């Protein structure tokens, strides 16, 4: 098996067949426009067995959101109105991503800093029904 980035001229028929087998029916008119930019950016890997596409993986460059190479285990939002920025550790970030409100994170000791305006924006951006809160 060979793993390499997908080239823009790869077989869409093989990609659609693989997507159908893995995830069930998909609207091809929606899949291709979504995946083409990822392939063009070189962020889609393909696994090939004797030249046939047998697997794919997409990856996302998260540096723009989480400040990437800071080397710090804490993530901070930008400062607002002179207040300390919101600080989250890995557990707090995971819980926020799962839909836990920032106020709950503060009560649990997983967040500090920030303010009500930023909290409301984060709560809206990560809105979900939290579950397994004790699993973090």
HUJO-V668181 format. One line per field, one symbol per residue. phi: phi as a letter, one per 40 degrees, with the letter a starting at -180 (. if undefined). psi: psi as a letter, one per 30 degrees, with the letter a starting at -180 (. if undefined). burial: + if it has 24 or more other ideal C-beta (glycine too) atoms within 12 Angstrom, else -. A space follows every 50 residues. Layout:
BEGIN
phi=???
psi=???
burial=???
END
This chain:
BEGIN
phi=.bbacccdccccccccccccccbgdbcdcccdcccdcccccgbbcbbbbf gccbababbbccdccbgfccgbcbbbcccbfgccccbbcccccccccchc cddcccccgbaaggadcccccccccbdaccafcccc
psi=kkklkklfgljeeeeeeeeeeefakkjefeeefeeeeeeefggjkkkkjh fkjfllkklkjgefeggcgfgkgkkkllkkhglklkkkaeeeeeeeefgk keeeeeefgfklaaleeeeeeeeeegkljklhfff.
burial=-----+---+-+--++-++-----------+---+--++----+-+---- --+--+------------------+++--------+++---++-++-+-+ ++--++---++-+++--++--++--+---------+
END
